[in-house]
Amino acid sequence: MISEQQNYDATPAALRRLEDQAHRDLGVVAYPDVDWVRPIQGPAGSKALDCVIVGGGQFGITLALALRRECVANIAVLDEAEAGHEGPWASFARMQTLRTPKTLTGPDLGIPSLTFRAWCDARHGAGTWDRLDRIPRLWWMDYLAWYRQALDLPVRNRVQVSAVVPVSDRLFRVEAGTASAVETLFARTVVFATGAIGSGALLHAPIVTDAVPRGRYAHTNEPIDFSLLRGKRIGILGVGASAFDNAATALENGALEAHVFCRRPALPRDNPRRWMEFSGFLAHYPELPDAQRWAYMQRLLEIGQPPPTNTYARATALPGFQLHTAAPWLSVVCAGADAPIEVTTPAGRHAFDFVIGATGIEVDMKLRPELAAITPHVATWADRYDPPAAAVNTRLSRFPYLDRFGGFTAREPGQALWAGRAFAIFRGATLSLGPSAASNSNMKYTVPRLVSGITRQLFLDAADGYFDAFVSGDHMELRQTG
């Protein structure tokens, strides 16, 4: 396996050649290359964008290219992070490699010169991809940065979207703030490509937050200065992949001990998400009946998910790592700012200097300020599906009920006619679009689905005008020449 820490000579000439090849390839498959979208104006003659994409991570930039290929270029991609830190890869993701197979595709949209594989060999030398076991995490971030730059995608960084407000059946107002000002944009469609937290909030355990000073605990999805944990004893609540990633990172940065606590009697071993990675499931899960989609997600929650083999091996090989099963936290006590954090489990007591919650994400759109004007009017699964008594799940009931294009649906029939113009590809989309819909393993199928929904709206907006142009236009092909 090749480690991301190894030093490889950059080959900028090869990357320039790859970029040139990508542009040639895009030109070859540019049919139909017709500027077809009819522009509209916003209030007071302001320019209305055809689409605003909230989030400039892997989905945001791939959607931008996919829309451009459909000749929808009047768009903006807005991301609150600085350039190069969009998404989790250079921030809170702490795995060494991606968890998905190295063969995954998606951002390339079927163009070989835009694949990670092509970039990898151009950047790190021919044959490098063949020697990889999985994709190094920071290489993936570097690839996404190259992709954005090479394609000159319209991403604006350090822009926080504070509100998306429907102003008519066909138009949204988007409040976009920078460090110096708030800008108002108008858009005919909006995509929320806001990742794991975009449909809710970090799920903190009250047993921790009620007892521990804020500076002595963190969530795995938050920034953590691991250098401050040198020589410390770390307790981690939760047993998913991120728990092991954070334990390993803490120990690699000099922590004395890292204890991972699992409430189940044994560590989960099955990972059915790998089973799901076949084209039939990835492409057509959204067409399943509601009951079957609910049953898939319910079963996944019951099974849980183990850390990948390499993640498990990385953590367990380090001195100071300990795994505790059948060990829910019964109580947490911290007597003062510098006192030990005392954790009681059925097997005994432990004292820690810092605790980390690997407790996941809560899906609840009411927690998102940018969705405040949308959430009261769009349907959740609670509004559309009444599960059998044995399958009731309040977590799943809060997920948004999306249409087959990833668009919101109106809570009340005949109301919120704008709902299908707002699209979601965040954590909460997974019940409607697929358990892997918001991850890179399903970009190949989810991105075209969303783009089809966007272009559908833009076309239907001007359907009468297109028909008028069809019946009144000059379509002469064979003209008399003599």
ZAMI-363181 format. One line per 5 residues: number of its first residue (from 1); their letters; for each residue x, y, z of C-alpha. Coordinates in Angstrom, 1 decimal, decimal comma, padded with zeros to 4 digits. Layout:
BEGIN
NUM> a> X:Y:Z  ...
// end
This chain:
BEGIN
1> miseq> 000,0:000,0:000,0  001,2:003,6:-000,7  000,9:006,0:002,2  -000,1:009,6:001,7  002,9:010,6:003,8
6> qnyda> 005,4:009,3:001,2  007,1:011,9:-000,9  006,5:011,7:-004,6  007,9:014,1:-007,2  005,2:016,4:-008,7
11> tpaal> 004,9:016,1:-012,4  003,2:019,4:-013,4  003,8:018,8:-017,1  001,8:015,5:-016,9  -001,0:017,3:-015,1
16> rrled> -001,1:020,0:-017,8  -001,3:017,3:-020,5  -004,1:015,6:-018,5  -005,9:018,9:-018,2  -005,6:019,5:-022,0
21> qahrd> -006,8:016,0:-022,6  -009,8:016,5:-020,4  -010,9:019,7:-022,3  -010,5:017,8:-025,6  -012,6:014,9:-024,2
26> lgvva> -015,3:017,3:-023,0  -015,4:018,9:-026,4  -015,7:015,6:-028,2  -018,8:014,7:-026,1  -020,4:018,2:-026,0
31> ypdvd> -023,5:017,2:-028,0  -025,9:018,9:-027,9  -024,0:022,2:-027,5  -026,9:024,6:-027,6  -027,5:027,6:-025,2
36> wvrpi> -031,1:026,8:-024,5  -032,0:028,1:-021,1  -034,1:031,2:-021,3  -033,0:033,8:-018,7  -035,4:035,4:-016,3
41> qgpag> -035,0:038,5:-014,1  -035,4:038,7:-010,3  -037,0:041,5:-008,4  -036,3:045,0:-009,6  -034,5:043,7:-012,7
46> skald> -031,8:041,9:-010,8  -030,2:038,9:-012,5  -031,6:035,5:-011,6  -029,2:032,6:-011,5  -030,4:029,3:-013,0
51> cvivg> -029,0:027,4:-010,0  -027,2:028,1:-006,7  -025,4:025,1:-005,3  -024,8:025,5:-001,5  -021,6:023,5:-000,8
56> ggqfg> -018,5:023,3:-002,9  -017,3:019,9:-001,9  -017,2:016,8:-004,2  -020,9:016,9:-005,0  -021,1:020,7:-005,5
61> itlal> -018,3:020,8:-008,0  -019,5:017,7:-009,8  -022,9:019,1:-010,1  -021,4:022,3:-011,5  -019,7:020,4:-014,3
66> alrre> -022,7:018,3:-015,0  -024,9:021,3:-015,4  -022,4:023,0:-017,6  -022,4:019,9:-019,8  -026,2:020,3:-020,1
71> cvani> -025,5:024,0:-021,2  -026,7:025,4:-017,9  -023,9:027,8:-017,1  -025,6:030,6:-015,2  -024,8:029,1:-011,8
76> avlde> -022,9:029,8:-008,6  -021,3:027,4:-006,1  -021,0:028,8:-002,6  -018,9:027,2:000,2  -018,2:028,6:003,7
81> aeagh> -014,7:027,0:003,9  -011,5:028,4:002,6  -010,3:026,9:-000,7  -008,8:023,5:-000,3  -010,8:022,7:002,8
86> egpwa> -014,2:022,1:001,3  -015,9:019,0:002,7  -014,3:016,8:005,4  -011,1:015,7:003,8  -008,7:018,4:005,2
91> sfarm> -010,7:019,2:008,3  -012,4:016,6:010,5  -011,8:013,4:008,5  -009,0:011,5:010,2  -008,8:008,3:008,3
96> qtlrt> -005,7:007,6:006,3  -007,6:006,4:003,2  -011,1:006,6:001,9  -013,4:003,8:003,0  -014,7:003,3:-000,5
101> pktlt> -012,9:001,1:-003,1  -010,2:002,8:-005,2  -012,2:002,0:-008,3  -015,0:004,4:-007,5  -015,9:007,0:-010,1
106> gpdlg> -018,3:009,9:-010,0  -016,7:013,4:-010,4  -015,4:012,3:-013,8  -019,0:012,0:-015,2  -017,8:009,2:-017,5
111> ipslt> -014,7:011,2:-018,9  -011,6:008,9:-018,3  -009,2:011,9:-018,2  -011,2:013,3:-015,3  -011,0:010,2:-013,1
116> frawc> -008,9:010,0:-009,9  -007,0:007,2:-011,6  -005,8:009,4:-014,4  -005,0:012,2:-012,0  -003,1:009,9:-009,7
121> darhg> -000,8:008,6:-012,3  -000,2:012,1:-013,8  000,5:013,6:-010,4  002,4:010,7:-008,7  003,8:008,8:-011,7
126> agtwd> 002,6:006,1:-014,1  001,5:002,9:-012,3  000,9:004,6:-008,9  -002,8:003,8:-009,0  -002,1:000,1:-009,6
131> rldri> 000,0:000,0:-006,4  -002,7:001,7:-004,2  -004,8:-000,3:-001,9  -007,2:002,5:-001,3  -007,2:006,2:-002,1
136> prlww> -005,2:008,3:000,5  -007,5:010,9:002,0  -005,4:013,9:001,2  -004,8:012,8:-002,3  -008,5:012,8:-002,8
141> mdyla> -008,7:016,4:-001,6  -005,8:017,3:-003,9  -007,6:015,6:-006,8  -010,8:017,6:-006,1  -008,8:020,8:-006,0
146> wyrqa> -007,2:020,0:-009,3  -010,6:019,1:-010,8  -012,0:022,5:-009,7  -009,1:024,5:-011,0  -008,7:022,6:-014,3
151> ldlpv> -012,3:023,0:-015,2  -012,6:026,7:-013,9  -015,7:025,9:-011,9  -017,6:028,9:-010,4  -016,9:028,2:-006,7
156> rnrvq> -016,9:031,1:-004,2  -015,2:030,4:-000,9  -015,7:031,8:002,6  -019,3:032,5:001,7  -021,9:031,3:004,2
161> vsavv> -025,5:030,9:003,1  -027,7:032,1:006,0  -031,1:031,8:004,4  -032,8:030,4:001,3  -036,3:031,9:001,0
166> pvsdr> -038,9:031,2:-001,6  -040,1:034,5:-003,1  -042,4:033,0:-005,7  -043,4:029,6:-007,2  -040,3:029,9:-009,4
171> lfrve> -037,7:031,9:-007,5  -035,6:031,8:-004,3  -033,8:034,6:-002,5  -030,4:033,4:-001,2  -028,6:035,4:001,5
176> agtas> -024,9:034,8:001,1  -022,6:036,4:003,7  -018,8:037,0:003,5  -016,5:038,5:006,1  -017,4:042,0:004,9
181> avetl> -021,0:042,0:003,7  -024,2:040,0:003,0  -025,1:039,6:-000,7  -028,6:038,8:-001,9  -028,8:036,4:-004,9
186> fartv> -031,8:035,2:-006,7  -032,0:031,7:-008,1  -034,5:029,5:-010,0  -033,3:026,3:-008,4  -031,2:025,6:-005,3
191> vfatg> -029,2:022,5:-004,4  -028,2:021,9:-000,8  -025,0:019,8:-001,2  -024,0:020,4:002,4  -022,7:017,0:003,5
196> aigsg> -023,1:015,2:006,8  -024,3:018,1:008,9  -026,3:019,9:006,3  -029,7:018,4:007,4  -029,3:018,7:011,1
201> allha> -026,6:019,0:013,7  -023,8:017,0:015,5  -025,4:014,5:017,9  -023,8:015,2:021,2  -024,5:012,9:024,2
206> pivtd> -026,2:014,9:027,0  -024,5:012,6:029,5  -021,3:014,2:028,4  -022,4:017,8:027,6  -024,2:018,1:030,9
211> avprg> -021,2:017,1:033,0  -018,0:018,1:031,2  -016,6:021,6:030,6  -016,9:022,5:026,9  -013,1:022,7:026,4
216> ryaht> -012,7:019,1:027,5  -014,9:017,3:025,0  -015,4:017,3:021,3  -017,3:015,5:018,6  -015,4:013,6:015,9
221> nepid> -016,8:016,0:013,3  -015,3:019,0:015,1  -011,8:020,5:014,9  -009,5:018,9:017,5  -006,0:020,1:018,3
226> fsllr> -004,5:016,7:019,0  -001,2:018,2:020,0  -002,9:019,3:023,2  -003,8:015,7:024,0  -000,2:014,5:024,3
231> gkrig> 000,2:012,5:027,5  -003,5:012,5:028,1  -006,0:009,7:028,7  -008,8:009,8:026,1  -012,3:008,3:026,3
236> ilgvg> -014,3:007,9:023,1  -018,0:007,2:023,2  -019,1:005,3:020,1  -017,7:002,6:018,0  -018,0:003,6:014,3
241> asafd> -015,1:004,1:012,0  -014,6:007,7:013,2  -014,1:006,4:016,8  -011,2:004,3:015,7  -009,8:007,1:013,4
246> naata> -009,8:009,6:016,3  -008,3:007,0:018,8  -005,5:006,3:016,3  -004,9:010,0:015,6  -004,8:010,8:019,3
251> lenga> -002,3:008,0:020,0  -000,2:008,9:017,0  000,0:012,4:018,4  001,3:011,3:021,8  -001,8:010,5:023,8
256> leahv> -001,1:008,1:026,6  -004,3:006,0:026,3  -007,4:005,9:024,0  -010,4:003,9:025,1  -013,2:003,2:022,7
261> fcrrp> -016,6:002,2:024,3  -019,2:000,1:022,5  -022,7:-000,4:024,0  -023,2:-003,6:022,0  -022,0:-006,9:023,4
266> alprd> -019,6:-007,2:020,4  -018,1:-005,0:017,7  -020,3:-005,1:014,6  -018,6:-007,2:011,8  -021,0:-007,0:008,9
271> nprrw> -020,9:-004,1:006,4  -023,9:-004,4:004,1  -023,0:-001,1:002,5  -020,4:-002,8:000,4  -023,1:-005,2:-000,8
276> mefsg> -025,1:-002,2:-002,0  -022,4:-001,1:-004,4  -023,9:-002,6:-007,6  -025,4:-000,6:-010,4  -029,0:-001,9:-010,0
281> flahy> -029,2:-000,8:-006,3  -027,2:002,4:-006,6  -029,2:003,6:-009,7  -032,7:002,5:-008,8  -033,1:002,4:-005,0
286> pelpd> -035,2:005,6:-005,3  -037,8:003,8:-007,3  -038,5:001,3:-004,5  -041,8:001,5:-002,6  -041,7:003,5:000,6
291> aqrwa> -042,0:000,5:002,8  -039,0:-001,2:001,2  -036,8:001,9:001,4  -037,8:002,3:005,1  -037,0:-001,4:005,7
296> ymqrl> -033,5:-001,0:004,2  -032,6:001,9:006,3  -034,1:000,4:009,5  -032,1:-002,7:009,0  -028,9:-000,8:008,5
301> leigq> -029,4:001,1:011,7  -030,0:-002,2:013,5  -026,9:-003,9:012,1  -024,6:-001,0:012,7  -021,3:-000,7:010,8
306> ppptn> -017,8:-001,8:011,7  -014,7:000,2:011,0  -012,9:-000,9:007,8  -010,2:-003,5:008,3  -007,3:-001,1:007,8
311> tyara> -008,9:001,4:010,2  -009,3:-001,3:012,9  -005,7:-002,5:012,3  -004,3:001,0:012,5  -005,9:001,7:015,9
316> talpg> -005,5:-001,6:017,6  -001,8:-001,9:016,7  -001,0:001,2:018,8  000,1:001,0:022,4  -002,5:002,5:024,7
321> fqlht> -005,5:001,5:022,6  -008,3:-000,3:024,4  -011,7:-001,4:023,2  -014,6:-002,0:025,7  -017,7:-003,8:024,5
326> aapwl> -021,0:-004,1:026,4  -019,9:-000,8:028,0  -022,5:002,0:027,7  -021,7:005,1:029,7  -024,0:005,0:032,7
331> svvca> -022,7:008,2:034,3  -020,2:010,9:033,7  -018,8:013,2:036,5  -016,3:016,0:036,3  -015,8:017,8:039,6
336> gadap> -014,0:020,8:038,1  -012,2:022,4:035,2  -009,0:020,4:035,9  -010,6:017,3:037,6  -010,6:013,9:035,9
341> ievtt> -013,6:013,0:033,9  -015,0:010,0:035,6  -016,9:007,6:033,4  -018,9:004,7:034,9  -019,8:001,6:032,8
346> pagrh> -021,3:-001,8:033,8  -017,8:-003,1:033,9  -016,3:-000,4:036,1  -015,0:003,1:036,3  -012,5:005,0:034,2
351> afdfv> -010,8:008,4:034,5  -010,0:010,5:031,5  -008,5:013,9:030,7  -010,6:014,4:027,5  -013,5:012,7:025,9
356> igatg> -014,6:012,5:022,3  -018,1:011,7:021,1  -018,3:009,4:018,0  -022,1:009,8:018,3  -023,1:010,6:014,8
361> ievdm> -025,3:013,2:013,2  -028,9:014,1:014,0  -031,1:014,6:011,0  -033,6:017,4:011,8  -033,9:020,2:009,3
366> klrpe> -035,4:022,5:012,0  -031,9:022,9:013,3  -030,6:024,5:010,1  -031,0:028,3:009,9  -030,6:028,3:006,1
371> laait> -033,6:026,0:005,8  -035,8:027,9:008,2  -038,0:029,3:005,4  -038,3:025,9:003,7  -038,7:023,4:006,4
376> phvat> -042,2:024,2:007,6  -043,6:023,7:004,1  -041,9:020,5:002,9  -042,7:016,9:003,7  -040,8:014,6:005,9
381> wadry> -041,2:010,8:006,0  -043,5:011,3:009,0  -045,9:013,1:006,6  -045,8:010,4:003,9  -045,3:007,0:005,5
386> dppaa> -046,8:005,2:008,5  -044,6:002,3:009,3  -045,7:-000,9:011,1  -045,6:-000,7:014,9  -042,4:-002,9:014,9
391> avntr> -040,6:-000,5:012,5  -041,4:002,9:014,0  -038,3:005,0:014,1  -038,4:008,6:015,2  -034,9:009,3:013,7
396> lsrfp> -036,0:008,2:010,2  -039,4:010,0:010,5  -037,5:013,4:010,5  -035,8:012,7:007,2  -037,1:014,9:004,3
401> yldrf> -039,3:013,1:001,8  -037,7:013,8:-001,5  -039,0:013,1:-005,1  -037,2:010,9:-007,6  -034,9:013,8:-008,6
406> ggfta> -033,9:014,7:-005,0  -036,3:017,6:-004,9  -038,3:018,5:-001,8  -042,0:017,8:-001,8  -044,8:020,0:-000,5
411> repgq> -046,2:019,0:002,9  -049,7:020,1:001,9  -051,0:019,2:-001,6  -051,2:022,3:-003,9  -049,1:024,4:-001,6
416> alwag> -045,4:025,3:-001,8  -045,3:024,9:-005,5  -041,6:025,9:-005,4  -040,7:022,8:-003,3  -039,5:020,7:-006,3
421> rafai> -037,0:023,4:-007,3  -035,0:022,9:-004,1  -032,8:019,8:-004,1  -031,0:018,0:-001,3  -027,9:015,8:-001,4
426> frgat> -027,0:015,9:002,3  -027,3:013,2:005,0  -031,0:013,5:005,2  -031,4:012,6:001,6  -030,3:009,0:002,1
431> lslgp> -033,7:007,5:003,1  -035,3:008,8:-000,1  -032,3:008,5:-002,5  -030,3:005,6:-001,1  -028,2:004,7:002,0
436> saasn> -025,1:005,7:000,1  -026,6:008,6:-001,9  -024,7:011,4:-000,1  -021,3:009,7:-000,2  -018,8:009,4:-003,1
441> snmky> -019,8:005,8:-003,7  -023,0:006,9:-005,4  -022,0:010,1:-007,2  -022,1:008,3:-010,5  -025,8:007,8:-010,2
446> tvprl> -027,0:010,6:-007,9  -025,5:013,6:-009,7  -027,3:012,8:-013,1  -030,5:012,4:-011,1  -030,3:015,8:-009,6
451> vsgit> -029,2:017,5:-012,8  -032,2:015,9:-014,6  -034,5:017,5:-012,0  -032,9:020,9:-012,4  -033,0:020,9:-016,2
456> rqlfl> -036,5:019,6:-016,1  -037,6:022,6:-014,1  -035,8:025,1:-016,3  -037,2:023,6:-019,5  -040,8:023,4:-018,2
461> daadg> -040,6:027,1:-017,1  -040,5:028,1:-020,8  -042,4:025,2:-022,3  -044,9:027,4:-024,0  -042,1:029,7:-025,4
466> yfdaf> -040,3:026,7:-026,8  -043,4:025,5:-028,5  -044,1:028,9:-030,0  -040,5:029,0:-031,3  -041,0:025,5:-032,8
471> vsgdh> -044,2:026,3:-034,7  -043,2:029,8:-035,8  -039,5:029,3:-036,5  -037,7:028,9:-039,8  -036,6:025,3:-040,0
476> melrq> -035,7:025,2:-043,6  -032,9:022,7:-044,3  -033,1:022,1:-048,1  -033,2:025,5:-049,8  -033,7:025,9:-053,5
481> tg> -030,4:026,8:-055,1  -031,4:027,2:-058,8
// end
